[in-house]
């Protein structure tokens, strides 16, 4: 019988096997955790949606509602496991990266800043409310200062004895059940704390800053204000608004203010009254960076110094880090682990703290360097424009070389030793081996890191701001711009009031210009680093 003709014996069917049950996202515990987390997310989403609905911000309301529905659909449906893992990362990417970039771009094309941070309707109401003076022969309203949850409110008693409560957020509201003293003055309300004289003095700015309108919907109806926390008087607006002609008129001078098209009401001489409102200005902020006489010159100096600072920082830190890496990479060096630990100690200190410490050490009058190391010298480390720049580079070298030391040490240890040995056998000197073999191979690994370090130093805010604050100030500049300011510290001063008020629109435009510059340089540099790959 041929072996090929034999038939295998039939298999005897055994008892059916039950599939293994795996505990995963669809288990009871997973479902309960999923419901709990989604409940928290949905509760927060409903809270946000209610606020957006009350504020009538319909675009954000629709987007928030759509995102909430999408999140629930992703996590409540079966399957779609990749989406469940990707959704949180994508959500935070959109909120903290894409939205920030888009919003910055939007602000760059507006006049958003001090005096231009709201709508035209809000500006009209604010002008009517702030441009007020005391009405002659105004009756006195007796005042009690109250506090609730950290908010200051004023309790008034009018000449007829009626009590009214109000603050900067709400107009006057009658309080019939107020607590009164023996003279009939309202002195307290249930749920509020009545402040004594010492507490009033401690909160003087908040008390005197209270401007309580008679009618919240009509700022022209006047308001009550106090100058001492005990008596208040009626104040009436000095500017009347004509809705038909969209103009303000000063009651005292008769001067008329019209919408000048720049987000302010202006008179015939172009003099604006504040506050204004936010409008789109197109490329005006970008043009201002190159045409404003008070900004163009200092901006050019700051841009040149920014490039110099970034290039010099990369070159010096890389050179020192590479030198130390080669020095402490010798096989016959004893105790090199201890030396390496000592070399990276500056890297362990926070940059902002190091900047403050070095600022004290370099103080021209009582700093440790001048008084102790230099025997009482008076070198202006931080006040002379040139020396201050050198000081910044020295401090940044101290802070930056440990990183380059670590990078270069790792790169050197990854180089093939046989190439080094072959070069020595061919009679190549140490300098020849380093320049022709080690350095090109080293640059293959560290070139991308050098580019990222350049981008980091291009925006190295901490060292500049903590050490010199951008100073000393450039003479002739109408803005608070200093000799050691780089572009990012200049943007900070423009955005947060460096002597000329906050201008978020101009700051956003400058931030976009910085991004374009860094992006172009990085793209060109990465293209050039491709040629290094031919070394392999």
C-alpha positions in Angstrom: 0.0 0.0 0.0 1.3 3.4 -1.0 1.7 5.8 1.9 -0.1 8.4 -0.1 -3.2 6.3 -0.2 -3.6 6.2 3.6 -6.3 8.5 5.0 -5.9 10.1 8.3 -8.2 9.0 11.0 -11.2 11.2 11.5 -11.0 13.6 14.4 -13.3 13.0 17.3 -15.1 16.2 18.1 -14.5 17.2 21.7 -16.5 19.5 24.0 -16.8 23.0 22.7 -14.4 25.5 24.2 -15.6 28.8 25.6 -13.8 31.9 24.3 -11.7 33.8 26.8 -13.2 36.8 28.3 -10.9 39.8 28.3 -11.4 42.7 30.6 -11.0 45.8 28.6 -12.6 49.2 28.0 -16.0 47.5 27.5 -16.0 45.8 30.9 -18.3 46.9 33.6 -15.6 48.7 35.5 -14.5 50.4 32.3 -18.0 51.5 31.5 -18.6 52.9 35.0 -15.3 54.9 34.8 -16.2 56.1 31.3 -19.6 57.3 32.4 -18.1 59.1 35.5 -15.5 60.9 33.4 -17.9 61.8 30.7 -20.3 63.0 33.3 -17.7 65.4 34.6 -16.8 66.6 31.1 -20.5 67.1 30.2 -21.2 68.9 33.4 -18.4 71.3 32.7 -19.5 71.6 29.1 -23.1 72.5 30.1 -21.7 75.1 32.5 -19.7 76.7 29.7 -22.6 76.5 27.3 -24.9 78.3 29.8 -22.4 81.1 30.1 -21.9 81.4 26.4 -25.7 81.5 25.9 -26.2 84.2 28.5 -23.4 86.3 26.9 -25.0 85.6 23.4 -21.7 84.4 22.0 -23.4 82.2 19.4 -20.3 81.1 17.4 -18.5 79.8 20.5 -21.7 78.3 21.7 -22.2 76.2 18.5 -18.5 75.1 18.4 -18.6 74.1 22.1 -21.8 72.2 21.7 -20.4 70.4 18.6 -17.2 69.4 20.4 -19.2 68.1 23.4 -21.4 66.0 21.1 -18.3 64.7 19.3 -16.6 63.7 22.5 -19.6 61.8 23.7 -20.0 60.0 20.3 -16.3 59.0 20.3 -16.4 57.5 23.8 -19.9 56.0 23.9 -19.8 54.1 20.7 -18.3 50.6 20.3 -15.0 50.4 18.5 -13.0 53.3 17.3 -10.2 52.6 19.8 -7.6 54.8 18.0 -10.0 57.8 18.1 -10.4 57.3 21.9 -6.7 57.6 22.5 -6.1 60.3 19.9 -9.0 62.6 21.0 -7.5 64.0 24.2 -4.2 64.8 22.4 -5.9 66.4 19.5 -8.2 68.4 21.7 -5.4 69.9 23.8 -3.4 70.5 20.6 -6.2 72.6 19.2 -6.8 74.5 22.4 -3.3 75.2 23.5 -1.5 75.4 20.1 -3.7 76.0 17.1 -6.2 78.3 18.9 -3.4 80.3 20.4 -1.7 80.8 17.0 -4.9 81.6 15.2 -6.0 84.1 18.0 -2.6 85.7 17.9 -2.9 86.1 14.1 -6.3 87.7 14.6 -5.2 90.1 17.2 -2.3 91.2 15.0 -4.8 92.7 12.6 -6.7 94.7 15.3 -6.0 97.7 17.6 -6.6 95.5 20.7 -4.9 97.0 23.7 -5.3 99.7 26.4 -8.4 101.7 25.7 -9.4 99.4 22.8 -10.5 96.2 24.4 -14.2 96.0 24.0 -17.1 97.0 21.7 -18.2 100.4 20.6 -21.4 100.1 22.7 -19.3 99.4 25.8 -17.0 102.4 25.0 -20.0 104.7 24.7 -21.3 103.6 28.1 -17.9 103.9 29.6 -17.4 107.4 28.3 -20.8 108.5 29.8 -20.0 106.8 33.1 -16.4 108.2 33.5 -16.8 111.7 32.1 -18.8 113.0 35.0 -18.7 115.8 37.5 -20.5 116.5 40.8 -23.9 118.2 40.4 -23.9 121.6 42.1 -26.0 121.6 45.3 -26.3 117.8 45.2 -27.9 116.4 48.3 -25.7 114.2 50.5 -26.3 110.5 50.7 -25.0 108.9 53.8 -22.8 105.8 53.1 -22.0 102.6 54.8 -19.4 100.3 53.2 -20.3 96.6 53.0 -18.4 93.5 52.0 -19.5 90.2 50.7 -17.2 87.4 49.3 -14.4 90.0 48.9 -16.6 92.4 46.9 -17.1 96.0 48.1 -20.6 97.5 47.9 -22.0 100.8 49.2 -25.2 101.2 51.2 -26.7 104.6 50.7 -29.4 106.5 52.7 -31.0 109.2 50.7 -32.3 112.5 52.2 -35.8 110.9 52.5 -34.4 108.0 54.5 -34.7 105.3 51.9 -31.8 102.7 51.6 -30.2 101.7 48.3 -27.4 99.2 47.6 -25.0 99.2 44.7 -21.5 98.7 43.4 -19.5 99.0 40.2 -21.2 95.9 38.7 -24.8 96.7 39.6 -26.9 99.9 39.7 -28.8 101.1 42.7 -31.3 98.7 44.2 -33.7 99.7 47.0 -33.3 97.8 50.3 -36.4 98.2 52.5 -35.2 95.8 55.3 -31.8 97.3 55.9 -30.5 97.5 59.5 -30.4 101.1 60.7 -28.8 103.0 63.6 -30.5 105.5 65.9 -30.3 108.3 63.3 -32.0 106.3 60.7 -28.9 105.7 58.6 -28.8 102.3 56.9 -25.7 100.5 58.3 -26.1 96.8 57.4 -27.8 94.1 55.4 -28.2 90.4 56.2 -25.4 88.4 54.6 -23.0 91.4 54.3 -20.2 92.6 56.6 -20.2 96.3 57.6 -16.6 97.7 57.5 -15.3 99.9 60.2 -13.0 102.9 59.7 -9.8 100.8 59.7 -11.2 98.3 57.2 -12.4 101.2 55.0 -8.9 102.7 55.0 -7.4 99.4 54.2 -9.7 99.1 51.1 -9.6 102.8 50.3 -8.9 102.4 46.6 -11.8 100.0 46.1 -14.2 102.2 48.1 -13.3 105.5 46.3 -13.3 103.7 43.0 -17.0 102.8 43.3 -19.1 104.6 40.6 -22.7 103.4 41.1 -25.1 104.4 38.2 -28.7 105.2 39.0 -29.8 103.2 35.9 -27.5 100.5 34.6 -29.1 100.7 31.1 -28.8 104.5 30.9 -25.3 105.8 32.0 -26.5 109.4 31.2 -28.8 109.3 34.2 -25.8 110.0 36.5 -24.3 108.1 39.4 -23.3 108.3 43.0 -19.7 108.6 44.1 -18.0 109.0 47.5 -14.7 110.8 48.3 -14.5 109.7 52.0 -16.5 106.6 52.5 -19.1 108.4 54.6 -21.0 110.7 52.3 -21.8 110.4 48.6 -23.0 112.9 46.0 -24.7 112.9 42.6 -22.5 113.1 39.6 -23.8 113.9 36.1 -22.1 113.2 32.8 -20.2 116.0 31.1 -20.5 114.3 27.7 -23.9 113.8 26.1 -24.3 111.2 23.4 -26.5 111.7 20.3 -27.5 108.3 18.9 -28.8 109.6 15.6 -25.6 111.4 14.7 -23.3 109.1 16.6 -21.5 112.0 18.3 -20.5 113.1 21.8 -20.9 116.7 22.9 -19.0 118.3 25.8 -21.6 120.2 27.8 -19.1 122.7 29.2 -17.2 123.5 26.0 -19.6 122.6 23.3 -16.9 120.5 21.5 -18.3 117.7 19.3 -16.6 114.4 19.0 -17.2 112.1 16.1 -16.2 108.5 15.2 -12.8 109.1 13.6 -12.6 105.6 12.1 -9.7 104.5 14.3 -11.6 103.1 17.2 -12.0 106.5 19.0 -14.2 109.5 19.1 -12.2 112.5 18.1 -12.7 116.3 18.0 -12.0 118.5 15.0 -8.3 118.6 15.9 -8.0 114.8 16.0 -7.8 114.7 19.8 -9.3 111.4 21.0 -11.3 110.7 24.1 -10.9 107.4 25.9 -11.8 104.6 26.1 -12.1 103.5 22.5 -13.1 100.2 21.0 -11.5 97.3 19.1 -11.6 97.4 15.3 -9.8 95.7 12.5 -6.8 97.7 11.2 -5.5 95.4 8.5 -1.7 95.5 8.1 -1.4 98.8 10.0 0.5 97.1 12.9 3.0 95.5 10.6 3.5 98.7 8.7 3.9 100.6 12.0 6.9 98.3 12.9 8.7 99.7 9.9 7.4 103.3 9.6 7.0 104.5 13.2 10.0 106.7 13.9 10.0 105.9 17.6 10.0 102.2 16.9 11.7 101.6 13.6 15.3 102.6 14.7 15.2 100.8 18.0 13.5 97.8 16.4 16.4 97.5 13.9 19.0 97.6 16.7 17.0 95.0 18.7 16.8 92.7 15.6 20.5 92.9 14.9 21.3 92.3 18.6 18.9 89.4 18.6 20.7 87.7 15.8 24.1 88.4 17.4 23.0 87.1 20.7 21.5 83.9 19.3 24.5 83.1 17.0 27.1 84.1 19.7 25.3 82.0 22.3 25.2 78.9 20.1 28.9 79.3 19.1 30.3 80.0 22.6 28.3 77.3 24.4 29.0 74.7 21.7 32.7 75.5 21.6 33.1 75.3 25.4 30.8 72.3 25.7 32.7 70.5 23.0 36.1 71.4 24.5 35.1 70.1 27.9 33.5 66.9 26.4 36.7 66.1 24.6 38.7 66.9 27.7 36.7 64.6 30.0 36.2 61.9 27.4 39.8 60.6 27.7 40.0 57.0 28.7 43.0 57.6 31.0 41.4 60.4 33.0 40.7 59.5 36.6 37.6 60.8 38.4 36.0 61.9 35.2 32.5 61.0 36.5 32.9 63.5 39.3 34.1 66.1 36.8 31.2 65.5 34.6 28.7 65.9 37.4 30.4 69.2 38.4 30.2 70.4 34.8 26.4 70.0 34.6 25.6 71.7 37.9 24.6 75.1 36.3 22.1 73.1 34.2 20.3 72.1 37.4 19.5 75.7 38.5 16.3 77.4 37.2 17.2 80.0 34.6 15.2 82.8 36.1 16.8 82.2 39.5 20.3 82.2 38.0 19.6 85.4 36.2 18.6 87.1 39.5 21.7 85.8 41.2 24.0 87.0 38.5 22.3 90.3 38.5 23.2 90.7 42.1 26.8 89.5 41.5 27.3 92.0 38.7 25.7 95.0 40.5 28.1 97.9 39.8 27.9 99.4 43.3 27.8 96.5 45.7 28.1 93.3 43.6 30.4 90.5 44.6 32.4 90.6 41.4 33.3 94.3 41.7 33.7 94.5 45.4 35.5 91.2 46.2 36.9 89.7 43.0 38.1 93.0 41.5 39.0 94.8 44.7 36.4 97.5 44.7 36.3 98.2 40.9 33.3 100.1 39.4 32.8 98.2 36.2 29.2 99.0 34.8 28.4 95.3 34.1 24.7 96.0 33.6 24.5 99.8 32.9 26.8 100.3 30.0 25.3 99.2 26.6 28.4 97.3 25.3 29.5 95.8 28.7 25.9 94.8 29.4 25.7 92.8 26.2 29.0 91.1 27.1 27.6 90.3 30.5 24.5 88.7 29.0 26.6 86.5 26.7 28.8 85.5 29.7 25.9 84.5 31.9 24.2 82.7 29.0 27.5 80.8 28.4 27.5 79.7 32.0 23.9 78.5 31.7 24.2 76.9 28.3 27.5 75.1 28.1 26.3 72.1 30.3 23.7 71.2 27.8 26.2 71.3 25.0 28.6 69.3 27.2 26.1 66.5 27.6 25.2 66.5 23.9 28.8 66.5 22.7 29.8 63.8 25.2 27.1 61.5 23.9 27.9 62.2 20.3 31.7 61.6 20.9 31.0 58.3 22.6 28.9 57.2 19.6 31.7 57.8 17.1 33.4 54.6 15.7 36.8 54.1 17.3 38.2 52.2 14.3 38.1 55.3 12.1 40.2 57.2 14.7 42.7 54.3 14.9 43.0 54.0 11.2 43.7 57.8 10.9 46.5 57.5 13.5 48.1 54.6 11.7 48.1 56.8 8.5 50.1 59.4 10.5 47.3 62.0 10.9 47.8 64.4 13.8 45.3 65.0 16.6 44.1 68.3 15.0 43.8 66.7 11.6 41.7 63.8 13.1 39.5 66.2 14.9 39.0 68.7 12.0 38.7 66.1 9.2 37.0 63.2 10.9 35.5 63.8 14.3 34.0 67.2 13.8 32.1 66.4 10.6 30.8 63.1 12.1 29.9 65.1 15.3 28.0 67.7 13.3 25.8 65.0 11.7 24.4 64.3 15.2 24.4 67.7 16.8 23.5 70.0 13.8 19.7 69.7 14.4 20.3 70.4 18.1 22.3 73.5 17.2 19.5 74.8 15.1 17.0 74.2 17.9 19.4 75.9 20.3 19.5 78.9 18.0 15.7 79.1 17.9 15.7 78.8 21.7 18.2 81.6 22.2 16.4 83.7 19.6 13.5 83.8 22.1 15.6 83.4 25.3 13.4 85.7 27.5 14.5 84.6 30.9 18.2 85.5 30.8 17.6 89.0 29.3 14.6 89.9 31.5 16.0 88.6 34.8 19.6 89.9 34.3 19.2 93.4 32.7 15.5 93.8 32.2 16.4 94.7 28.6 18.4 97.8 29.8 20.1 100.1 29.6 17.5 102.1 27.7 18.3 103.2 24.2 18.5 107.0 24.0 16.0 108.7 21.7 13.4 106.0 21.8 9.9 106.9 22.7 9.3 103.4 24.1 11.0 101.5 26.9 13.4 99.7 24.7 16.9 98.8 26.0 20.3 97.9 24.5 20.1 94.3 25.6 16.5 93.8 24.6 15.9 91.0 22.1 12.7 90.7 20.0 10.8 88.6 22.5 11.5 91.0 25.5 10.5 93.8 23.2 7.2 92.0 22.4 6.6 91.5 26.1 7.1 95.2 26.9 4.8 96.3 24.0 2.2 93.8 25.1 2.3 94.5 28.8 3.0 98.2 29.0 6.6 99.1 28.6 6.0 102.8 29.2 3.5 103.4 26.4 0.6 101.3 27.5 -0.4 97.8 26.5 -0.7 97.2 22.7 -1.6 93.6 22.1 -2.2 94.2 18.4 1.4 95.5 17.7 2.9 92.8 20.0 1.1 90.1 18.1 2.3 91.5 14.8 5.9 91.5 16.1 5.4 87.9 17.4 4.3 86.8 13.9 7.4 88.5 12.4 9.6 86.6 14.9 7.9 83.4 14.0 8.5 84.0 10.3 12.2 84.8 10.9 12.8 81.8 13.0 10.9 79.5 10.6 12.9 80.7 7.6 16.3 80.4 9.3 15.4 76.9 10.6 14.1 75.8 7.2 17.3 77.0 5.5 19.5 75.5 8.2 17.8 72.1 8.1 18.2 72.1 4.3 21.9 72.8 4.7 22.4 70.1 7.3 21.3 67.5 4.7 24.7 67.9 3.1 26.3 66.6 6.3 24.5 63.3 5.8 26.9 62.6 2.9 29.6 62.2 5.5 28.1 58.7 6.1 
